[in-house]
Structure formats: structure tokens, C-alpha cells
Amino acid sequence: MAKDSERWIKEAKENLKDHQFKQLASWGEGDSEVWECSRPGSSSYAFTICITRMGIAVVGDIDGLTFNVGSNYGMPFLAGNDVGYYIHSKLEASCKEKELNRERYLEWVARCVIRYIANNHIDGLEERKVAIPDWLTEHADPDHKDFERLRDFVYHVWHGFDCADELWDWFYSCHNLLDSADGAAEMHEAYALPDLDGVDFDWADAPDFEKPRESLMVRLHMVNEAAKRIMAQKESA
């Protein structure tokens, strides 16, 4: 997550490097305010931050964002350091766009398949002189890199069999399932895997395969960068 955050911060700074920030309105005790954030002569990544008593809205060329906190939180809230959790948590539910967490998803698929092979097919593989890798155990707790190792192993096992039998059929089906898992890009695709005899993916107990959408996190960091620069501009005025 730290590497992701560094990338989002870098992209936000680059997108806003030539932006200027102009206060369009301020009322009440000054906590309610409207700011235009744009590069002179361009509408690219231009947006307006509107802070009112009842909520905060961002509109413009970065798609709309609304927060369920208002002027009692204000610009200091948007300029805070915890974008990934705290600032994101205050978004209205309709703005919390999500996407498939592929690494976590592939880890779960690999775990279920590896443990099944370890519990059910080791003897059959050894009879065929297949070398069993040390990561293929019934207590496997793989990361996403082991998915690639598993897929390569399954392919070479299936491709190396001389004749078609039940074990060949299983590894052929397993190869197709792993291809389908690797090709999943959306949540509905992740749960639509073909059946694999004997393997229970136990989706009810699986970890959460969703994460905030990449583009949303970039936009939040752009708002955060703008708010930081507005706060600095206020302090120097």
C-alpha cells in the first residue's frame, strides 16, 4: 500500500504542478468556502472545491466527489495525511468506487488449489515421476507470486502426461480454471470460475477481494494536494 500511495502522490503532484488556486467565495465564519483549482488557460484537471456546513463537494475535470463531512472539518480535513483510510472513509457511499484486488484474489485461488493437490494428488504425481516443489503443501499460505508458479507447474504436469486419464483430465481442467482466474478483471468475473472437481473455493469465508479503484485514489490525492497548497497559500497571505 505504501508503494501505491507514493505513486498516487507523485501522479497528483505532476497533474497539479502548474495549477493556481483562487478563492471564489467565503461566508459564515470563513469555514464555508469555494475554491477554483486550475491551470491558467486550461480545463485539464480543473476542479472546484465547495465546502459548506452540510458537506464538501468537488466538481470538475476529475469527476465528482462528495464527502459526508462539512465546514466543521473543512480544508484541514482535505489536506490531512491519511488519504487512503481516513479521507476515503468520509466519502459518500456512491463515490467509493471499487475494483478487483487481483493479488489477494489470486492468492486465494492458489491457496485452495495448492492445498487440494497436496491432499489428493501427490501420490499420483510421484508415481509418474513428477518432481513436487517444496511450496506445494497442505498448509500452503501462498502470495500472488505463487499463483504464477502454480500455473506453470500445472501446465507442465498436464502437458507432460503421455495419456489421457482421470489425473490428466483434472490437471487439464485446473489449467483452464487458472487461466480464467488470471483473466478476471471485475468482481463478477472473479466469482464465475469454471468448476474444478473436488476444489471448494469457499467464497463465503474468502477475504475481501475488493479495493478502492485506482483512478479514485489518484483523484483523492489530487484533492489532497490542492488542499495542502491552499492551506499553505492561506498561511502565507
N, C-alpha and C positions, 0 to 999 in steps of 0.2 A: 504493500500500500504506500510505503514511503517513496518508492521509486515512481509510482503513479503520480503521487502528489507533486513531486519535483517536476515531472513532465508537464502537469497541468499548470503549475505556477509559471514555468518557463513559457508555455504557449500563451497564457493570459498576458504576461508582460510584453511579449512580442506583438500580440494583437493590439495592445493599447499603448504602444511606445510613443505614438505621435498624437495621442488623444489630449484634448483640453477639457476642462471641467468648469461649467458655468452654472451658477445658481439662478434658477428661473423664478423661484418663489419661496417665501418663508412666512409662516404665520403661527399664531398662538404664542407660545413662549420660545419659539425658534426651533422646537424639536420636529415640527411638521415642516417639510421642505421638499422641493423638487429640483433635481439637478440634471442637466444635459451633459452627456459624456460622448464626445465625438471628435473625429479628426477634421480640422478645417477643410471645407470643400469636398467632403466625402461622407457618404452614409454607411460606409463599410464598418461593421461592428459598432455603429452608433446606437446609443440607447439612453433612456431617461429613467432615473431613479425617483420614485414618488413615495415619500414617507408620510403617512397620515396616522391619526390616532387609532384607527381601526385596523391598519395593516400596511404592508410595504409591497409595492409593485414595481417591476422592472419591465419596460416595454421597448421594443425597437428591433434592431437587426440581429439580435441574438436569441430571438423567440422569447415569449413572455414568461416571467416568473412571478409568483406571488407568495408572500410569507404570512403566516398567521400571527405575527407579532407586529406591533405598531411603533408609534413615536416614543413610547417608553423604553424601547430598545434602540431604535434609531440607527444612525450611521455607524456608531461604535460597534453595534452588533454585526453589521455587514462587513466591517473592517476587522473582525475578530480572526484569531489564528486557527481555530478549529473548523475549517470549511467542510471536511469530509464527514464529520459527525454532527456537530452542534448546529452549524448554519444550515446544513442539509436537512436536519431534523425539523426545522421550523418551516420548511416549505409546505404549502398546501398539498394535500394528498394527490391531487390531479397533476401536479408538477413533478412528482417523484418518479420520473421515467426510469425504467429498469431494463436490463438486458441479461442474457445468459452469462453466468460466471463459468466460462469454459474450463478453466483449470480445476475448479472444485468439482465440476460435473465429471470430467474425465478421470479424476482421482477416484470418484465413487464407482464409476463403471469398471475401472481397472481393479479396484479392490474386490468387487463382487465376483468378477470373472477369475481373477488370480486365485482367490480362496476356493472357488469351486473346482478349478483344475487341480489344485493342490490336494483337495479332499477326495477327488473322484477319478482322476486320470493319470496320476503319477505312475502307477504300476503299468498301465498300458503303454505309456510313453517309454518307460525304461525297457520294456520287452522289445520295443522297436529301436533300441539303442539311441534314443533321443537324449541329448545332454540336458539336464534340468538345471536352470540358472538358480543361483542362491537366493534371489529375490522372490522366487515362486514358492511361497509357503502358505500354510493355512492361517497364519497370523499376520499376513501381509497388511501393511498400512501404507500404501504407495502414495507418492505425489504424482503430479501430472506428467512428469518425465517418464515414469514407469508405464504410462499408457502407451507411449511410443515403443518402449522395449517389449511390452506385451504384444502389441500389434505385429511387430517384426517377428517375434517368437512364434505366434500363431500362424502367420503366413508361411514361415519356413517349415513348420511342422506339417501343415496341411499340404503344402507344395511338395514336400519330400516323401509323402506316402506313396507306395508303389501301387496300392489297390484301394478301391473304394469299399469301406465297411462302415460300421456304426461310428467308430472313432474318427474316421475321415469325414463322415457327414457332420459330426459335431464341430470339428475344427473348421470345416468349410462354413458352417452357419455362424460360428464365432467370428471368423474373418469378416463376413458380411455385416454382422452386428457392430463390430468395432469400426468399420468404415462408416456405417450410419451414424454412430456416436460422434466420430471425428467431424462429420459433415454438418452436425447440428449447429445452427446459428441462432435459433429462437427457442423459447421455452417449450412451445408446443412440439417442436421437433425433438427436443431432448427426451420428452416422455413418450415418444412414438417409436421406440426401438422395436425391431422385429423380435419375436420370441426366440429364446435360446434354451433348449431343453435342460431343465434342472436348475437353471440360474434364477434366483429370486432377487431382483434389484431393490425390493423393499422400499419403494418410493416414500411410503408414509414415515419411515424413520430416517430417510436420507437428509443430509444437510441442506440448507437453503442454497439453491443454485442461482439465485438472482443477485445482482449487484447494481448500483446506480449506473445509468447509461453514461458512457464515456463523454459524449457531447454535453450532457447535463453538467458533469463535473468541470469541464472546461468553462462553460458559461458561468457557473458559480464562482470559479476562481477569477473570471474577468470582473464580475461584480465586486468581489472581494478586493481585487487590485484597484478598481476605481474608487471604492470606499476608502481604502488606505490613503490614496493620493488626495482625495477630497479632505480627509481629516488633516493631512499634512498641510494642505493649502489653507485650511481654516486656522491652523496654529500659527502659520507664518504671516497671516493677514494683520 
